[in-house]
Amino acid sequence: MLKRCKLFTKDEDGAVTVDWVVLTAAVVSLAGIAYSAINGPTGDVSTAVSNTIGGVTVSSGL
């Protein structure tokens, strides 16, 4: 029984999985933060362009 306990404490397979889960969560969080930072200013620009284009009248001239 003691031998099995020692083998269990030396096994590192589960630790690698935990490392990948933490790393993936950090990458997803950083991507969300970057999206939030970029979305605000670009959303304002796209709204301004849309309003400008919507206010333009085009005459056929015929």
mmCIF file as Biopython writes it, N, C-alpha, C and O atoms, coordinates in Angstrom:
data_model
#
loop_
_atom_site.group_PDB
_atom_site.id
_atom_site.type_symbol
_atom_site.label_atom_id
_atom_site.label_alt_id
_atom_site.label_comp_id
_atom_site.label_asym_id
_atom_site.label_entity_id
_atom_site.label_seq_id
_atom_site.pdbx_PDB_ins_code
_atom_site.Cartn_x
_atom_site.Cartn_y
_atom_site.Cartn_z
_atom_site.occupancy
_atom_site.B_iso_or_equiv
_atom_site.auth_seq_id
_atom_site.auth_asym_id
_atom_site.pdbx_PDB_model_num
ATOM 1   N N  . MET A ? 1  ? 0.825   -1.191 0.000   1.0 0.0 1  A 1 
ATOM 2   C CA . MET A ? 1  ? 0.000   0.000  0.000   1.0 0.0 1  A 1 
ATOM 3   C C  . MET A ? 1  ? 0.869   1.255  0.000   1.0 0.0 1  A 1 
ATOM 4   O O  . MET A ? 1  ? 0.560   2.226  -0.691  1.0 0.0 1  A 1 
ATOM 5   N N  . LEU A ? 2  ? 1.928   1.236  0.755   1.0 0.0 2  A 1 
ATOM 6   C CA . LEU A ? 2  ? 2.831   2.385  0.813   1.0 0.0 2  A 1 
ATOM 7   C C  . LEU A ? 2  ? 3.497   2.619  -0.543  1.0 0.0 2  A 1 
ATOM 8   O O  . LEU A ? 2  ? 3.729   3.757  -0.951  1.0 0.0 2  A 1 
ATOM 9   N N  . LYS A ? 3  ? 3.796   1.526  -1.224  1.0 0.0 3  A 1 
ATOM 10  C CA . LYS A ? 3  ? 4.415   1.632  -2.544  1.0 0.0 3  A 1 
ATOM 11  C C  . LYS A ? 3  ? 3.463   2.325  -3.531  1.0 0.0 3  A 1 
ATOM 12  O O  . LYS A ? 3  ? 3.901   3.149  -4.333  1.0 0.0 3  A 1 
ATOM 13  N N  . ARG A ? 4  ? 2.174   1.998  -3.477  1.0 0.0 4  A 1 
ATOM 14  C CA . ARG A ? 4  ? 1.182   2.643  -4.355  1.0 0.0 4  A 1 
ATOM 15  C C  . ARG A ? 4  ? 1.053   4.127  -4.052  1.0 0.0 4  A 1 
ATOM 16  O O  . ARG A ? 4  ? 0.901   4.936  -4.967  1.0 0.0 4  A 1 
ATOM 17  N N  . CYS A ? 5  ? 1.109   4.485  -2.795  1.0 0.0 5  A 1 
ATOM 18  C CA . CYS A ? 5  ? 1.022   5.899  -2.404  1.0 0.0 5  A 1 
ATOM 19  C C  . CYS A ? 5  ? 2.214   6.677  -2.944  1.0 0.0 5  A 1 
ATOM 20  O O  . CYS A ? 5  ? 2.048   7.801  -3.418  1.0 0.0 5  A 1 
ATOM 21  N N  . LYS A ? 6  ? 3.386   6.116  -2.883  1.0 0.0 6  A 1 
ATOM 22  C CA . LYS A ? 6  ? 4.571   6.781  -3.407  1.0 0.0 6  A 1 
ATOM 23  C C  . LYS A ? 6  ? 4.475   6.949  -4.919  1.0 0.0 6  A 1 
ATOM 24  O O  . LYS A ? 6  ? 4.843   7.994  -5.456  1.0 0.0 6  A 1 
ATOM 25  N N  . LEU A ? 7  ? 3.983   5.922  -5.604  1.0 0.0 7  A 1 
ATOM 26  C CA . LEU A ? 7  ? 3.814   6.026  -7.050  1.0 0.0 7  A 1 
ATOM 27  C C  . LEU A ? 7  ? 2.770   7.097  -7.400  1.0 0.0 7  A 1 
ATOM 28  O O  . LEU A ? 7  ? 2.924   7.825  -8.380  1.0 0.0 7  A 1 
ATOM 29  N N  . PHE A ? 8  ? 1.732   7.180  -6.606  1.0 0.0 8  A 1 
ATOM 30  C CA . PHE A ? 8  ? 0.682   8.170  -6.859  1.0 0.0 8  A 1 
ATOM 31  C C  . PHE A ? 8  ? 1.218   9.595  -6.715  1.0 0.0 8  A 1 
ATOM 32  O O  . PHE A ? 8  ? 0.876   10.465 -7.516  1.0 0.0 8  A 1 
ATOM 33  N N  . THR A ? 9  ? 2.036   9.836  -5.725  1.0 0.0 9  A 1 
ATOM 34  C CA . THR A ? 9  ? 2.562   11.184 -5.499  1.0 0.0 9  A 1 
ATOM 35  C C  . THR A ? 9  ? 3.598   11.579 -6.535  1.0 0.0 9  A 1 
ATOM 36  O O  . THR A ? 9  ? 3.820   12.769 -6.757  1.0 0.0 9  A 1 
ATOM 37  N N  . LYS A ? 10 ? 4.234   10.610 -7.173  1.0 0.0 10 A 1 
ATOM 38  C CA . LYS A ? 10 ? 5.220   10.918 -8.214  1.0 0.0 10 A 1 
ATOM 39  C C  . LYS A ? 10 ? 4.588   11.075 -9.585  1.0 0.0 10 A 1 
ATOM 40  O O  . LYS A ? 10 ? 5.229   11.601 -10.494 1.0 0.0 10 A 1 
ATOM 41  N N  . ASP A ? 11 ? 3.363   10.640 -9.760  1.0 0.0 11 A 1 
ATOM 42  C CA . ASP A ? 11 ? 2.683   10.727 -11.056 1.0 0.0 11 A 1 
ATOM 43  C C  . ASP A ? 11 ? 2.339   12.183 -11.358 1.0 0.0 11 A 1 
ATOM 44  O O  . ASP A ? 11 ? 1.705   12.852 -10.542 1.0 0.0 11 A 1 
ATOM 45  N N  . GLU A ? 12 ? 2.756   12.679 -12.533 1.0 0.0 12 A 1 
ATOM 46  C CA . GLU A ? 12 ? 2.545   14.081 -12.889 1.0 0.0 12 A 1 
ATOM 47  C C  . GLU A ? 12 ? 1.604   14.253 -14.079 1.0 0.0 12 A 1 
ATOM 48  O O  . GLU A ? 12 ? 1.519   15.358 -14.615 1.0 0.0 12 A 1 
ATOM 49  N N  . ASP A ? 13 ? 0.907   13.232 -14.509 1.0 0.0 13 A 1 
ATOM 50  C CA . ASP A ? 13 ? 0.026   13.343 -15.670 1.0 0.0 13 A 1 
ATOM 51  C C  . ASP A ? 13 ? -1.093  14.355 -15.442 1.0 0.0 13 A 1 
ATOM 52  O O  . ASP A ? 13 ? -1.391  15.142 -16.341 1.0 0.0 13 A 1 
ATOM 53  N N  . GLY A ? 14 ? -1.703  14.358 -14.299 1.0 0.0 14 A 1 
ATOM 54  C CA . GLY A ? 14 ? -2.791  15.286 -14.010 1.0 0.0 14 A 1 
ATOM 55  C C  . GLY A ? 14 ? -2.319  16.724 -13.892 1.0 0.0 14 A 1 
ATOM 56  O O  . GLY A ? 14 ? -3.069  17.647 -14.210 1.0 0.0 14 A 1 
ATOM 57  N N  . ALA A ? 15 ? -1.093  16.929 -13.442 1.0 0.0 15 A 1 
ATOM 58  C CA . ALA A ? 15 ? -0.556  18.274 -13.273 1.0 0.0 15 A 1 
ATOM 59  C C  . ALA A ? 15 ? -0.402  18.973 -14.619 1.0 0.0 15 A 1 
ATOM 60  O O  . ALA A ? 15 ? -0.606  20.184 -14.714 1.0 0.0 15 A 1 
ATOM 61  N N  . VAL A ? 16 ? -0.054  18.239 -15.637 1.0 0.0 16 A 1 
ATOM 62  C CA . VAL A ? 16 ? 0.078   18.821 -16.975 1.0 0.0 16 A 1 
ATOM 63  C C  . VAL A ? 16 ? -1.281  19.305 -17.463 1.0 0.0 16 A 1 
ATOM 64  O O  . VAL A ? 16 ? -1.373  20.372 -18.069 1.0 0.0 16 A 1 
ATOM 65  N N  . THR A ? 17 ? -2.317  18.550 -17.212 1.0 0.0 17 A 1 
ATOM 66  C CA . THR A ? 17 ? -3.663  18.950 -17.607 1.0 0.0 17 A 1 
ATOM 67  C C  . THR A ? 17 ? -4.078  20.234 -16.908 1.0 0.0 17 A 1 
ATOM 68  O O  . THR A ? 17 ? -4.659  21.120 -17.535 1.0 0.0 17 A 1 
ATOM 69  N N  . VAL A ? 18 ? -3.793  20.341 -15.646 1.0 0.0 18 A 1 
ATOM 70  C CA . VAL A ? 18 ? -4.132  21.550 -14.893 1.0 0.0 18 A 1 
ATOM 71  C C  . VAL A ? 18 ? -3.370  22.747 -15.451 1.0 0.0 18 A 1 
ATOM 72  O O  . VAL A ? 18 ? -3.931  23.837 -15.563 1.0 0.0 18 A 1 
ATOM 73  N N  . ASP A ? 19 ? -2.118  22.561 -15.795 1.0 0.0 19 A 1 
ATOM 74  C CA . ASP A ? 19 ? -1.327  23.647 -16.389 1.0 0.0 19 A 1 
ATOM 75  C C  . ASP A ? 19 ? -1.962  24.141 -17.685 1.0 0.0 19 A 1 
ATOM 76  O O  . ASP A ? 19 ? -2.057  25.348 -17.909 1.0 0.0 19 A 1 
ATOM 77  N N  . TRP A ? 20 ? -2.392  23.225 -18.533 1.0 0.0 20 A 1 
ATOM 78  C CA . TRP A ? 20 ? -3.007  23.613 -19.807 1.0 0.0 20 A 1 
ATOM 79  C C  . TRP A ? 20 ? -4.346  24.312 -19.597 1.0 0.0 20 A 1 
ATOM 80  O O  . TRP A ? 20 ? -4.681  25.241 -20.332 1.0 0.0 20 A 1 
ATOM 81  N N  . VAL A ? 21 ? -5.105  23.879 -18.613 1.0 0.0 21 A 1 
ATOM 82  C CA . VAL A ? 21 ? -6.387  24.524 -18.333 1.0 0.0 21 A 1 
ATOM 83  C C  . VAL A ? 21 ? -6.168  25.959 -17.870 1.0 0.0 21 A 1 
ATOM 84  O O  . VAL A ? 21 ? -6.873  26.867 -18.308 1.0 0.0 21 A 1 
ATOM 85  N N  . VAL A ? 22 ? -5.212  26.163 -17.002 1.0 0.0 22 A 1 
ATOM 86  C CA . VAL A ? 22 ? -4.906  27.511 -16.508 1.0 0.0 22 A 1 
ATOM 87  C C  . VAL A ? 22 ? -4.376  28.384 -17.643 1.0 0.0 22 A 1 
ATOM 88  O O  . VAL A ? 22 ? -4.769  29.544 -17.760 1.0 0.0 22 A 1 
ATOM 89  N N  . LEU A ? 23 ? -3.506  27.853 -18.464 1.0 0.0 23 A 1 
ATOM 90  C CA . LEU A ? 23 ? -2.961  28.601 -19.587 1.0 0.0 23 A 1 
ATOM 91  C C  . LEU A ? 23 ? -4.049  28.980 -20.585 1.0 0.0 23 A 1 
ATOM 92  O O  . LEU A ? 23 ? -4.072  30.108 -21.078 1.0 0.0 23 A 1 
ATOM 93  N N  . THR A ? 24 ? -4.942  28.054 -20.885 1.0 0.0 24 A 1 
ATOM 94  C CA . THR A ? 24 ? -6.029  28.332 -21.813 1.0 0.0 24 A 1 
ATOM 95  C C  . THR A ? 24 ? -6.979  29.383 -21.251 1.0 0.0 24 A 1 
ATOM 96  O O  . THR A ? 24 ? -7.439  30.252 -21.991 1.0 0.0 24 A 1 
ATOM 97  N N  . ALA A ? 25 ? -7.275  29.321 -19.980 1.0 0.0 25 A 1 
ATOM 98  C CA . ALA A ? 25 ? -8.137  30.320 -19.357 1.0 0.0 25 A 1 
ATOM 99  C C  . ALA A ? 25 ? -7.493  31.703 -19.409 1.0 0.0 25 A 1 
ATOM 100 O O  . ALA A ? 25 ? -8.188  32.694 -19.629 1.0 0.0 25 A 1 
ATOM 101 N N  . ALA A ? 26 ? -6.202  31.785 -19.216 1.0 0.0 26 A 1 
ATOM 102 C CA . ALA A ? 26 ? -5.508  33.070 -19.286 1.0 0.0 26 A 1 
ATOM 103 C C  . ALA A ? 26 ? -5.547  33.645 -20.697 1.0 0.0 26 A 1 
ATOM 104 O O  . ALA A ? 26 ? -5.761  34.845 -20.867 1.0 0.0 26 A 1 
ATOM 105 N N  . VAL A ? 27 ? -5.345  32.810 -21.704 1.0 0.0 27 A 1 
ATOM 106 C CA . VAL A ? 27 ? -5.376  33.272 -23.095 1.0 0.0 27 A 1 
ATOM 107 C C  . VAL A ? 27 ? -6.776  33.748 -23.474 1.0 0.0 27 A 1 
ATOM 108 O O  . VAL A ? 27 ? -6.920  34.782 -24.128 1.0 0.0 27 A 1 
ATOM 109 N N  . VAL A ? 28 ? -7.797  33.015 -23.076 1.0 0.0 28 A 1 
ATOM 110 C CA . VAL A ? 28 ? -9.173  33.414 -23.376 1.0 0.0 28 A 1 
ATOM 111 C C  . VAL A ? 28 ? -9.517  34.720 -22.668 1.0 0.0 28 A 1 
ATOM 112 O O  . VAL A ? 28 ? -10.181 35.577 -23.252 1.0 0.0 28 A 1 
ATOM 113 N N  . SER A ? 29 ? -9.087  34.884 -21.448 1.0 0.0 29 A 1 
ATOM 114 C CA . SER A ? 29 ? -9.340  36.125 -20.717 1.0 0.0 29 A 1 
ATOM 115 C C  . SER A ? 29 ? -8.655  37.311 -21.378 1.0 0.0 29 A 1 
ATOM 116 O O  . SER A ? 29 ? -9.256  38.376 -21.518 1.0 0.0 29 A 1 
ATOM 117 N N  . LEU A ? 30 ? -7.417  37.137 -21.780 1.0 0.0 30 A 1 
ATOM 118 C CA . LEU A ? 30 ? -6.706  38.221 -22.454 1.0 0.0 30 A 1 
ATOM 119 C C  . LEU A ? 30 ? -7.352  38.565 -23.793 1.0 0.0 30 A 1 
ATOM 120 O O  . LEU A ? 30 ? -7.403  39.737 -24.168 1.0 0.0 30 A 1 
ATOM 121 N N  . ALA A ? 31 ? -7.837  37.579 -24.508 1.0 0.0 31 A 1 
ATOM 122 C CA . ALA A ? 31 ? -8.523  37.841 -25.777 1.0 0.0 31 A 1 
ATOM 123 C C  . ALA A ? 31 ? -9.807  38.632 -25.535 1.0 0.0 31 A 1 
ATOM 124 O O  . ALA A ? 31 ? -10.131 39.537 -26.304 1.0 0.0 31 A 1 
ATOM 125 N N  . GLY A ? 32 ? -10.529 38.302 -24.486 1.0 0.0 32 A 1 
ATOM 126 C CA . GLY A ? 32 ? -11.744 39.045 -24.147 1.0 0.0 32 A 1 
ATOM 127 C C  . GLY A ? 32 ? -11.453 40.486 -23.775 1.0 0.0 32 A 1 
ATOM 128 O O  . GLY A ? 32 ? -12.192 41.392 -24.162 1.0 0.0 32 A 1 
ATOM 129 N N  . ILE A ? 33 ? -10.389 40.701 -23.030 1.0 0.0 33 A 1 
ATOM 130 C CA . ILE A ? 33 ? -9.997  42.058 -22.657 1.0 0.0 33 A 1 
ATOM 131 C C  . ILE A ? 33 ? -9.582  42.854 -23.889 1.0 0.0 33 A 1 
ATOM 132 O O  . ILE A ? 33 ? -9.954  44.019 -24.024 1.0 0.0 33 A 1 
ATOM 133 N N  . ALA A ? 34 ? -8.829  42.249 -24.774 1.0 0.0 34 A 1 
ATOM 134 C CA . ALA A ? 34 ? -8.406  42.928 -25.999 1.0 0.0 34 A 1 
ATOM 135 C C  . ALA A ? 34 ? -9.608  43.265 -26.872 1.0 0.0 34 A 1 
ATOM 136 O O  . ALA A ? 34 ? -9.666  44.348 -27.455 1.0 0.0 34 A 1 
ATOM 137 N N  . TYR A ? 35 ? -10.568 42.350 -26.968 1.0 0.0 35 A 1 
ATOM 138 C CA . TYR A ? 35 ? -11.775 42.603 -27.762 1.0 0.0 35 A 1 
ATOM 139 C C  . TYR A ? 35 ? -12.557 43.772 -27.187 1.0 0.0 35 A 1 
ATOM 140 O O  . TYR A ? 35 ? -13.044 44.620 -27.934 1.0 0.0 35 A 1 
ATOM 141 N N  . SER A ? 36 ? -12.680 43.824 -25.881 1.0 0.0 36 A 1 
ATOM 142 C CA . SER A ? 36 ? -13.407 44.922 -25.238 1.0 0.0 36 A 1 
ATOM 143 C C  . SER A ? 36 ? -12.709 46.254 -25.473 1.0 0.0 36 A 1 
ATOM 144 O O  . SER A ? 36 ? -13.366 47.271 -25.696 1.0 0.0 36 A 1 
ATOM 145 N N  . ALA A ? 37 ? -11.401 46.252 -25.425 1.0 0.0 37 A 1 
ATOM 146 C CA . ALA A ? 37 ? -10.642 47.488 -25.623 1.0 0.0 37 A 1 
ATOM 147 C C  . ALA A ? 37 ? -10.751 47.988 -27.057 1.0 0.0 37 A 1 
ATOM 148 O O  . ALA A ? 37 ? -10.788 49.197 -27.286 1.0 0.0 37 A 1 
ATOM 149 N N  . ILE A ? 38 ? -10.802 47.088 -28.012 1.0 0.0 38 A 1 
ATOM 150 C CA . ILE A ? 38 ? -10.863 47.478 -29.425 1.0 0.0 38 A 1 
ATOM 151 C C  . ILE A ? 38 ? -12.291 47.776 -29.861 1.0 0.0 38 A 1 
ATOM 152 O O  . ILE A ? 38 ? -12.507 48.657 -30.694 1.0 0.0 38 A 1 
ATOM 153 N N  . ASN A ? 39 ? -13.255 47.069 -29.322 1.0 0.0 39 A 1 
ATOM 154 C CA . ASN A ? 39 ? -14.637 47.188 -29.778 1.0 0.0 39 A 1 
ATOM 155 C C  . ASN A ? 39 ? -15.218 48.573 -29.516 1.0 0.0 39 A 1 
ATOM 156 O O  . ASN A ? 39 ? -15.961 49.074 -30.360 1.0 0.0 39 A 1 
ATOM 157 N N  . GLY A ? 40 ? -14.922 49.206 -28.407 1.0 0.0 40 A 1 
ATOM 158 C CA . GLY A ? 40 ? -15.480 50.520 -28.086 1.0 0.0 40 A 1 
ATOM 159 C C  . GLY A ? 40 ? -15.128 51.578 -29.106 1.0 0.0 40 A 1 
ATOM 160 O O  . GLY A ? 40 ? -16.033 52.153 -29.711 1.0 0.0 40 A 1 
ATOM 161 N N  . PRO A ? 41 ? -13.843 51.866 -29.329 1.0 0.0 41 A 1 
ATOM 162 C CA . PRO A ? 41 ? -13.473 52.908 -30.293 1.0 0.0 41 A 1 
ATOM 163 C C  . PRO A ? 41 ? -13.876 52.588 -31.729 1.0 0.0 41 A 1 
ATOM 164 O O  . PRO A ? 41 ? -14.309 53.484 -32.452 1.0 0.0 41 A 1 
ATOM 165 N N  . THR A ? 42 ? -13.746 51.356 -32.154 1.0 0.0 42 A 1 
ATOM 166 C CA . THR A ? 42 ? -14.115 51.034 -33.531 1.0 0.0 42 A 1 
ATOM 167 C C  . THR A ? 42 ? -15.622 51.057 -33.719 1.0 0.0 42 A 1 
ATOM 168 O O  . THR A ? 42 ? -16.098 51.365 -34.811 1.0 0.0 42 A 1 
ATOM 169 N N  . GLY A ? 43 ? -16.379 50.740 -32.683 1.0 0.0 43 A 1 
ATOM 170 C CA . GLY A ? 43 ? -17.835 50.830 -32.771 1.0 0.0 43 A 1 
ATOM 171 C C  . GLY A ? 43 ? -18.285 52.270 -32.938 1.0 0.0 43 A 1 
ATOM 172 O O  . GLY A ? 43 ? -19.236 52.541 -33.670 1.0 0.0 43 A 1 
ATOM 173 N N  . ASP A ? 44 ? -17.610 53.199 -32.265 1.0 0.0 44 A 1 
ATOM 174 C CA . ASP A ? 44 ? -17.932 54.616 -32.401 1.0 0.0 44 A 1 
ATOM 175 C C  . ASP A ? 44 ? -17.634 55.106 -33.815 1.0 0.0 44 A 1 
ATOM 176 O O  . ASP A ? 44 ? -18.421 55.866 -34.379 1.0 0.0 44 A 1 
ATOM 177 N N  . VAL A ? 45 ? -16.523 54.689 -34.389 1.0 0.0 45 A 1 
ATOM 178 C CA . VAL A ? 45 ? -16.149 55.099 -35.742 1.0 0.0 45 A 1 
ATOM 179 C C  . VAL A ? 45 ? -17.152 54.547 -36.755 1.0 0.0 45 A 1 
ATOM 180 O O  . VAL A ? 45 ? -17.581 55.262 -37.660 1.0 0.0 45 A 1 
ATOM 181 N N  . SER A ? 46 ? -17.520 53.287 -36.602 1.0 0.0 46 A 1 
ATOM 182 C CA . SER A ? 46 ? -18.461 52.706 -37.565 1.0 0.0 46 A 1 
ATOM 183 C C  . SER A ? 46 ? -19.827 53.371 -37.475 1.0 0.0 46 A 1 
ATOM 184 O O  . SER A ? 46 ? -20.503 53.515 -38.493 1.0 0.0 46 A 1 
ATOM 185 N N  . THR A ? 47 ? -20.246 53.777 -36.294 1.0 0.0 47 A 1 
ATOM 186 C CA . THR A ? 47 ? -21.519 54.490 -36.144 1.0 0.0 47 A 1 
ATOM 187 C C  . THR A ? 47 ? -21.438 55.856 -36.819 1.0 0.0 47 A 1 
ATOM 188 O O  . THR A ? 47 ? -22.385 56.266 -37.491 1.0 0.0 47 A 1 
ATOM 189 N N  . ALA A ? 48 ? -20.329 56.562 -36.654 1.0 0.0 48 A 1 
ATOM 190 C CA . ALA A ? 48 ? -20.158 57.871 -37.283 1.0 0.0 48 A 1 
ATOM 191 C C  . ALA A ? 48 ? -20.147 57.752 -38.807 1.0 0.0 48 A 1 
ATOM 192 O O  . ALA A ? 48 ? -20.761 58.570 -39.492 1.0 0.0 48 A 1 
ATOM 193 N N  . VAL A ? 49 ? -19.468 56.759 -39.335 1.0 0.0 49 A 1 
ATOM 194 C CA . VAL A ? 49 ? -19.433 56.555 -40.791 1.0 0.0 49 A 1 
ATOM 195 C C  . VAL A ? 49 ? -20.822 56.210 -41.304 1.0 0.0 49 A 1 
ATOM 196 O O  . VAL A ? 49 ? -21.237 56.708 -42.351 1.0 0.0 49 A 1 
ATOM 197 N N  . SER A ? 50 ? -21.537 55.374 -40.588 1.0 0.0 50 A 1 
ATOM 198 C CA . SER A ? 50 ? -22.891 54.999 -40.991 1.0 0.0 50 A 1 
ATOM 199 C C  . SER A ? 50 ? -23.820 56.207 -41.020 1.0 0.0 50 A 1 
ATOM 200 O O  . SER A ? 50 ? -24.612 56.360 -41.949 1.0 0.0 50 A 1 
ATOM 201 N N  . ASN A ? 51 ? -23.726 57.062 -40.011 1.0 0.0 51 A 1 
ATOM 202 C CA . ASN A ? 51 ? -24.560 58.263 -39.968 1.0 0.0 51 A 1 
ATOM 203 C C  . ASN A ? 51 ? -24.211 59.224 -41.099 1.0 0.0 51 A 1 
ATOM 204 O O  . ASN A ? 51 ? -25.100 59.840 -41.686 1.0 0.0 51 A 1 
ATOM 205 N N  . THR A ? 52 ? -22.930 59.355 -41.405 1.0 0.0 52 A 1 
ATOM 206 C CA . THR A ? 52 ? -22.496 60.244 -42.490 1.0 0.0 52 A 1 
ATOM 207 C C  . THR A ? 52 ? -22.976 59.731 -43.841 1.0 0.0 52 A 1 
ATOM 208 O O  . THR A ? 52 ? -23.493 60.500 -44.651 1.0 0.0 52 A 1 
ATOM 209 N N  . ILE A ? 53 ? -22.810 58.461 -44.082 1.0 0.0 53 A 1 
ATOM 210 C CA . ILE A ? 53 ? -23.240 57.884 -45.358 1.0 0.0 53 A 1 
ATOM 211 C C  . ILE A ? 53 ? -24.762 57.926 -45.471 1.0 0.0 53 A 1 
ATOM 212 O O  . ILE A ? 53 ? -25.292 58.151 -46.559 1.0 0.0 53 A 1 
ATOM 213 N N  . GLY A ? 54 ? -25.456 57.716 -44.383 1.0 0.0 54 A 1 
ATOM 214 C CA . GLY A ? 54 ? -26.918 57.749 -44.406 1.0 0.0 54 A 1 
ATOM 215 C C  . GLY A ? 54 ? -27.462 59.133 -44.667 1.0 0.0 54 A 1 
ATOM 216 O O  . GLY A ? 54 ? -28.581 59.252 -45.165 1.0 0.0 54 A 1 
ATOM 217 N N  . GLY A ? 55 ? -26.730 60.182 -44.358 1.0 0.0 55 A 1 
ATOM 218 C CA . GLY A ? 55 ? -27.189 61.548 -44.561 1.0 0.0 55 A 1 
ATOM 219 C C  . GLY A ? 55 ? -26.891 62.102 -45.937 1.0 0.0 55 A 1 
ATOM 220 O O  . GLY A ? 55 ? -27.336 63.207 -46.250 1.0 0.0 55 A 1 
ATOM 221 N N  . VAL A ? 56 ? -26.159 61.387 -46.774 1.0 0.0 56 A 1 
ATOM 222 C CA . VAL A ? 56 ? -25.790 61.863 -48.093 1.0 0.0 56 A 1 
ATOM 223 C C  . VAL A ? 56 ? -26.929 61.574 -49.072 1.0 0.0 56 A 1 
ATOM 224 O O  . VAL A ? 56 ? -27.470 60.469 -49.116 1.0 0.0 56 A 1 
ATOM 225 N N  . THR A ? 57 ? -27.274 62.593 -49.849 1.0 0.0 57 A 1 
ATOM 226 C CA . THR A ? 57 ? -28.277 62.401 -50.908 1.0 0.0 57 A 1 
ATOM 227 C C  . THR A ? 57 ? -27.574 62.407 -52.260 1.0 0.0 57 A 1 
ATOM 228 O O  . THR A ? 57 ? -26.680 63.216 -52.506 1.0 0.0 57 A 1 
ATOM 229 N N  . VAL A ? 58 ? -27.979 61.521 -53.105 1.0 0.0 58 A 1 
ATOM 230 C CA . VAL A ? 58 ? -27.363 61.391 -54.429 1.0 0.0 58 A 1 
ATOM 231 C C  . VAL A ? 58 ? -28.406 61.768 -55.469 1.0 0.0 58 A 1 
ATOM 232 O O  . VAL A ? 58 ? -29.502 61.210 -55.488 1.0 0.0 58 A 1 
ATOM 233 N N  . SER A ? 59 ? -28.066 62.708 -56.326 1.0 0.0 59 A 1 
ATOM 234 C CA . SER A ? 59 ? -28.993 63.084 -57.400 1.0 0.0 59 A 1 
ATOM 235 C C  . SER A ? 59 ? -28.541 62.423 -58.697 1.0 0.0 59 A 1 
ATOM 236 O O  . SER A ? 59 ? -27.350 62.236 -58.946 1.0 0.0 59 A 1 
ATOM 237 N N  . SER A ? 60 ? -29.519 62.082 -59.502 1.0 0.0 60 A 1 
ATOM 238 C CA . SER A ? 60 ? -29.191 61.374 -60.740 1.0 0.0 60 A 1 
ATOM 239 C C  . SER A ? 60 ? -28.643 62.336 -61.789 1.0 0.0 60 A 1 
ATOM 240 O O  . SER A ? 60 ? -27.823 61.925 -62.611 1.0 0.0 60 A 1 
ATOM 241 N N  . GLY A ? 61 ? -29.061 63.594 -61.794 1.0 0.0 61 A 1 
ATOM 242 C CA . GLY A ? 61 ? -28.522 64.577 -62.738 1.0 0.0 61 A 1 
ATOM 243 C C  . GLY A ? 61 ? -29.043 64.377 -64.154 1.0 0.0 61 A 1 
ATOM 244 O O  . GLY A ? 61 ? -28.501 64.975 -65.084 1.0 0.0 61 A 1 
ATOM 245 N N  . LEU A ? 62 ? -30.044 63.582 -64.348 1.0 0.0 62 A 1 
ATOM 246 C CA . LEU A ? 62 ? -30.588 63.352 -65.694 1.0 0.0 62 A 1 
ATOM 247 C C  . LEU A ? 62 ? -31.781 64.188 -65.938 1.0 0.0 62 A 1 
ATOM 248 O O  . LEU A ? 62 ? -32.368 64.125 -67.018 1.0 0.0 62 A 1 
#
